[in-house]
Amino acid sequence: MELRHLRCFLAVAQELHFARAAEKLHIEQSPLSRAIKELEEDLGVRLFDRNTRSTRLTRAGQVFMDHVPRVFAALTQARDSVRAVSAGYQGQLRIALSEGISQARLTALLSCCREEEPDTEIRLYEVPLSQQIKGLEADLYDAGFSHSSDVGEALLAIPVWNDPMVVAVPTRHPLLAHKTLPLDEVLRYPLVLCDPEVCEGCSRQVARVLRATDREPIVAEQVASQDLMVTLVAAGYGLGFSTEAQVSTSNHPEIVTRPLAGRTPMLTTYLIHRIGVPSETLRRFVERARIAAPGRATDDALDILPGSST
């Protein structure tokens, strides 16, 4: 089995079409088909069911597809690590990011790391939460940030940041007569919510807020990004839930934010890493994450961080 076999498999698995996969790889279809045949013979299984109208992964192909992207991710990270050593760095942290982590907090954290530990290179990878969890379990990443604490038994999710939730409201909306918005009043209007399959953790936290009332929410749209939520709210499609920092990053002139009435709900960000005693470099990174910006999580994460000296 060679890397060219894996590249060919990945292209066909992604396109589910041999001609498009060949075009993507800039090769003829004949050598592509031959490479897939060689790979199947090497593995002793069929990876694709193919007929004149369609191509689809077999069950064995689906299992293989779960692993092949990680091979290329490991190779990429090996290359990056070698380049980091060549550039003079003494260490490296591989950090996965999911679900639109606050830019302001991340900027403050990275600035602190560059100032206090400039000989450690930090590599950032934007990946879906499911891929982040698999990557952490497989040692492709050292740590990750997400809005979900549901990460399985092999990983530890430490609350590091709490950000007050606000309601994103289009200008000239009748709700702007209120300085704080009763949740029952908010739920009289359509909502633009984050897609639970893309922003799993954030979606769960917002859902907990919505369950505080008996009124069923009217969901106008589900979106995969903060920018699209702001765009649709500004266009009048509905109201959105976010944080002040995230909305201000968009700086949209047609958006106003209002806090919810009563006790302010918080959007919690978790730092995730494998269970066990972390390296000193990772431990210091976690400590910096907790003090990088005001409003950090109230749980004393250092007390539950294995190997912490505090």
C-alpha positions as CSV (number, residue, x, y, z in Angstrom):
1,M,0.0,0.0,0.0
2,E,1.4,3.4,-1.0
3,L,0.4,6.9,-0.4
4,R,-0.8,7.3,-4.0
5,H,-3.3,4.5,-3.3
6,L,-4.7,6.4,-0.3
7,R,-4.9,9.6,-2.2
8,C,-6.8,7.9,-5.0
9,F,-9.2,6.2,-2.4
10,L,-9.8,9.5,-0.7
11,A,-10.6,11.4,-3.9
12,V,-13.1,8.7,-5.0
13,A,-14.6,8.4,-1.5
14,Q,-15.2,12.2,-1.4
15,E,-16.5,12.6,-5.0
16,L,-18.2,9.2,-5.3
17,H,-17.5,9.5,-9.0
18,F,-14.4,8.1,-10.7
19,A,-14.3,10.7,-13.5
20,R,-14.6,13.7,-11.1
21,A,-12.0,12.1,-8.8
22,A,-9.6,11.6,-11.7
23,E,-10.1,15.3,-12.7
24,K,-9.5,16.3,-9.0
25,L,-6.2,14.4,-9.0
26,H,-5.2,15.6,-12.5
27,I,-4.8,12.0,-13.8
28,E,-6.6,9.8,-16.3
29,Q,-9.5,7.6,-15.1
30,S,-7.7,4.4,-16.1
31,P,-4.7,4.7,-13.6
32,L,-7.2,5.8,-10.9
33,S,-9.3,2.7,-11.4
34,R,-6.1,0.6,-11.4
35,A,-4.9,2.1,-8.1
36,I,-8.3,1.4,-6.5
37,K,-8.2,-2.2,-7.7
38,E,-4.6,-2.6,-6.3
39,L,-5.7,-1.2,-3.0
40,E,-8.7,-3.5,-2.8
41,E,-6.5,-6.5,-3.6
42,D,-4.0,-5.5,-1.0
43,L,-6.8,-5.1,1.7
44,G,-8.7,-8.1,0.5
45,V,-12.0,-6.3,0.5
46,R,-14.2,-4.2,-1.9
47,L,-14.1,-0.6,-1.0
48,F,-16.7,0.6,-3.5
49,D,-19.9,-0.7,-5.0
50,R,-19.9,0.7,-8.6
51,N,-22.4,0.4,-11.4
52,T,-23.2,2.5,-14.5
53,R,-25.2,5.0,-12.6
54,S,-23.5,5.4,-9.2
55,T,-20.5,4.7,-7.0
56,R,-20.9,4.3,-3.2
57,L,-18.7,3.1,-0.3
58,T,-19.1,-0.4,0.9
59,R,-19.3,-1.0,4.7
60,A,-15.5,-1.8,4.6
61,G,-15.0,1.4,2.6
62,Q,-16.8,3.5,5.1
63,V,-14.6,2.1,7.9
64,F,-11.5,2.7,5.9
65,M,-12.7,6.3,5.2
66,D,-12.7,6.9,9.0
67,H,-9.0,6.3,9.2
68,V,-7.4,7.5,5.9
69,P,-7.8,11.3,6.6
70,R,-6.0,10.8,9.9
71,V,-3.0,9.3,8.0
72,F,-2.7,12.5,6.0
73,A,-3.3,14.7,9.1
74,A,-0.5,12.8,10.9
75,L,1.9,13.3,7.9
76,T,1.1,17.0,7.7
77,Q,1.7,17.4,11.4
78,A,5.0,15.5,11.2
79,R,6.1,17.9,8.4
80,D,5.0,20.9,10.5
81,S,6.9,19.6,13.6
82,V,10.1,19.2,11.6
83,R,9.7,22.7,10.1
84,A,9.1,24.1,13.7
85,V,12.4,22.5,14.9
86,S,14.2,23.9,11.8
87,A,12.8,27.3,12.5
88,G,14.2,27.3,16.1
89,Y,11.2,26.4,18.1
90,Q,11.8,24.2,21.2
91,G,8.3,22.7,21.4
92,Q,4.9,22.6,19.7
93,L,1.3,22.6,20.7
94,R,-1.4,21.4,18.3
95,I,-4.7,23.1,19.1
96,A,-8.0,22.2,17.5
97,L,-10.8,24.8,17.3
98,S,-14.5,24.0,16.9
99,E,-17.8,25.9,16.9
100,G,-16.7,29.5,16.5
101,I,-14.6,30.1,19.6
102,S,-14.4,33.8,20.6
103,Q,-11.8,35.7,18.5
104,A,-11.2,38.2,21.3
105,R,-10.3,35.5,23.9
106,L,-8.3,33.5,21.4
107,T,-6.3,36.6,20.4
108,A,-5.6,37.4,24.0
109,L,-4.5,33.8,24.7
110,L,-2.2,33.6,21.7
111,S,-0.6,37.0,22.4
112,C,0.1,35.9,26.0
113,C,1.7,32.6,24.8
114,R,3.9,34.4,22.2
115,E,5.1,36.8,24.9
116,E,5.7,34.3,27.8
117,E,6.8,31.2,25.8
118,P,8.0,32.4,22.4
119,D,10.0,29.2,21.8
120,T,6.8,27.1,21.7
121,E,5.0,27.0,18.3
122,I,1.2,26.8,18.4
123,R,-0.5,25.2,15.4
124,L,-4.2,25.8,15.1
125,Y,-6.6,23.5,13.3
126,E,-10.3,24.4,12.6
127,V,-12.2,21.1,12.6
128,P,-15.8,19.9,13.4
129,L,-16.2,18.7,17.0
130,S,-16.5,15.0,16.0
131,Q,-13.1,15.3,14.2
132,Q,-11.6,17.2,17.1
133,I,-12.6,14.4,19.5
134,K,-11.2,11.7,17.2
135,G,-8.0,13.7,16.7
136,L,-7.5,14.2,20.4
137,E,-8.0,10.5,21.1
138,A,-5.6,9.6,18.3
139,D,-2.9,12.1,19.6
140,L,-3.3,14.3,16.4
141,Y,-4.0,17.3,18.7
142,D,-2.7,18.2,22.2
143,A,-5.8,20.1,23.1
144,G,-8.9,21.7,21.7
145,F,-11.6,24.3,22.4
146,S,-15.3,23.7,22.0
147,H,-18.6,24.7,23.5
148,S,-19.4,21.0,24.3
149,S,-18.4,19.0,27.4
150,D,-19.8,15.8,26.0
151,V,-16.4,14.4,24.8
152,G,-16.4,10.7,25.9
153,E,-14.5,8.9,28.6
154,A,-11.0,9.3,27.2
155,L,-11.0,13.1,27.3
156,L,-11.3,15.8,29.9
157,A,-13.4,18.9,29.3
158,I,-12.3,21.9,31.5
159,P,-14.5,25.0,31.6
160,V,-12.2,28.0,30.9
161,W,-14.4,30.8,29.7
162,N,-17.9,32.1,30.4
163,D,-19.4,34.7,28.1
164,P,-22.8,36.3,28.8
165,M,-25.4,35.4,26.1
166,V,-27.2,38.3,24.4
167,V,-29.9,38.5,21.8
168,A,-29.0,39.8,18.4
169,V,-31.8,42.1,17.2
170,P,-32.2,44.0,13.9
171,T,-32.4,47.8,14.2
172,R,-35.9,49.3,14.4
173,H,-37.3,46.0,15.9
174,P,-40.1,46.5,18.4
175,L,-38.2,44.6,21.1
176,L,-35.7,47.4,21.3
177,A,-38.1,49.3,23.5
178,H,-36.9,47.0,26.3
179,K,-33.4,47.4,27.8
180,T,-33.5,43.7,28.8
181,L,-35.6,41.2,26.9
182,P,-38.0,38.7,28.6
183,L,-37.5,35.3,27.1
184,D,-41.2,34.9,26.5
185,E,-41.2,38.0,24.5
186,V,-38.2,36.9,22.4
187,L,-39.9,33.6,21.6
188,R,-42.8,35.4,20.0
189,Y,-40.5,36.0,17.1
190,P,-38.7,33.7,14.6
191,L,-35.2,32.7,15.6
192,V,-32.0,32.2,13.6
193,L,-30.2,29.4,15.5
194,C,-26.9,27.5,15.1
195,D,-27.1,24.2,13.3
196,P,-26.9,21.4,15.9
197,E,-24.9,19.2,13.6
198,V,-22.2,21.9,13.0
199,C,-22.3,23.8,16.3
200,E,-23.3,20.9,18.6
201,G,-22.1,22.4,21.9
202,C,-23.4,25.9,21.3
203,S,-26.7,24.5,20.1
204,R,-27.1,22.5,23.3
205,Q,-26.4,25.5,25.5
206,V,-28.9,27.7,23.7
207,A,-31.5,24.9,23.8
208,R,-31.1,24.8,27.6
209,V,-31.9,28.5,27.7
210,L,-35.0,28.1,25.5
211,R,-36.3,25.3,27.7
212,A,-36.7,27.7,30.5
213,T,-40.1,28.6,29.1
214,D,-43.1,26.6,27.9
215,R,-43.3,28.5,24.6
216,E,-42.2,26.6,21.6
217,P,-39.5,28.5,19.6
218,I,-40.2,29.4,16.0
219,V,-37.0,28.4,14.1
220,A,-36.7,30.4,10.9
221,E,-33.2,29.2,9.9
222,Q,-30.4,27.0,11.2
223,V,-26.9,28.3,10.2
224,A,-23.4,27.0,10.4
225,S,-21.6,30.3,11.1
226,Q,-21.8,33.4,13.2
227,D,-21.5,35.6,10.1
228,L,-24.5,34.1,8.4
229,M,-26.5,34.4,11.6
230,V,-25.7,38.1,11.8
231,T,-26.5,38.6,8.1
232,L,-29.9,36.9,8.4
233,V,-30.8,38.8,11.6
234,A,-29.8,42.1,10.0
235,A,-32.1,41.2,7.0
236,G,-35.0,40.6,9.4
237,Y,-35.3,36.8,9.2
238,G,-35.4,36.5,13.0
239,L,-33.5,37.1,16.2
240,G,-30.3,35.3,17.1
241,F,-28.5,34.2,20.3
242,S,-24.8,35.0,20.6
243,T,-22.3,36.8,22.9
244,E,-21.5,40.5,22.8
245,A,-17.9,39.8,21.7
246,Q,-18.9,37.6,18.8
247,V,-21.5,40.1,17.5
248,S,-19.2,43.0,17.9
249,T,-16.6,41.2,15.8
250,S,-19.0,41.3,12.9
251,N,-19.5,45.0,13.4
252,H,-22.8,45.0,11.5
253,P,-24.5,48.4,11.5
254,E,-28.0,46.8,11.3
255,I,-27.6,44.7,14.5
256,V,-28.2,45.7,18.1
257,T,-27.7,43.4,21.1
258,R,-29.8,43.2,24.3
259,P,-29.3,41.0,27.4
260,L,-32.1,38.7,28.5
261,A,-34.1,39.7,31.5
262,G,-33.4,38.0,34.8
263,R,-30.3,35.9,35.4
264,T,-28.0,36.1,32.5
265,P,-27.3,32.8,30.8
266,M,-23.7,32.0,30.0
267,L,-22.0,30.4,26.9
268,T,-19.3,28.2,28.3
269,T,-16.1,27.4,26.4
270,Y,-14.3,24.2,27.3
271,L,-10.6,23.3,26.8
272,I,-10.4,19.6,26.0
273,H,-7.4,17.2,26.3
274,R,-6.7,13.6,27.0
275,I,-7.1,12.3,30.5
276,G,-3.8,11.9,32.3
277,V,-1.0,14.1,33.5
278,P,-0.4,16.8,30.7
279,S,3.0,17.9,29.7
280,E,4.4,21.0,31.4
281,T,3.9,22.9,28.1
282,L,0.2,22.0,27.9
283,R,-0.4,22.7,31.6
284,R,1.0,26.2,31.2
285,F,-1.2,26.7,28.2
286,V,-4.3,25.7,30.2
287,E,-3.4,28.1,32.9
288,R,-2.9,30.9,30.4
289,A,-6.3,30.1,28.8
290,R,-8.0,30.7,32.1
291,I,-6.5,34.1,32.6
292,A,-6.3,35.3,29.0
293,A,-9.5,37.4,29.3
294,P,-11.9,38.5,32.0
295,G,-15.1,36.5,32.7
296,R,-13.4,33.2,32.9
297,A,-15.4,30.1,34.0
298,T,-16.2,30.0,37.7
299,D,-15.1,26.3,38.1
300,D,-11.6,26.2,39.4
301,A,-10.2,24.3,36.4
302,L,-6.7,24.1,37.8
303,D,-7.9,22.1,40.7
304,I,-9.2,19.4,38.3
305,L,-6.2,19.6,36.0
306,P,-3.9,16.6,36.6
307,G,-0.4,17.5,37.5
308,S,-1.2,21.1,38.4
309,S,1.0,22.5,41.1
310,T,-1.6,25.0,42.4
